[in-house]
Amino acid sequence: MAKKHTSVEVKLEAVLQVLDGKKSVIEAADDLGVHRDTVNNWVNAYKRKGEDGLKNPSSHRSPQTKNNNQKVRELEKKLKEKELENEILKKFQAFLKENE
């Protein structure tokens, strides 16, 4: 089953309805099609950190982290290219030795 990512606004609405007593945790969970434990986690996170507790930490990485990940991918690609070049050169060198 694929994980559903719910927006902060939707989570906040559900949490506030639960905290205001307008809906039970089960009702809020049923309305959104999520497990009641998920709504309980949102409520607890909201109580601890406010609206920031409802944000998905993996969805808002810092630009520095994104840049670093891009650099790592580029360097890995260059490394593979250099390894391939070295293999080709080794084979060519062996070929030249055979034909001396």
Secondary structure, DSSP 8 states (H G I E B T S, - for coil): -------HHHHHHHHHHHHTTSS-HHHHHHHHT--HHHHHHHHHHHHHHGGGGGS-GGGS--HHHHHHHHHHHHHHHHHHHHHHHHHHHHHHHHHHHHT-
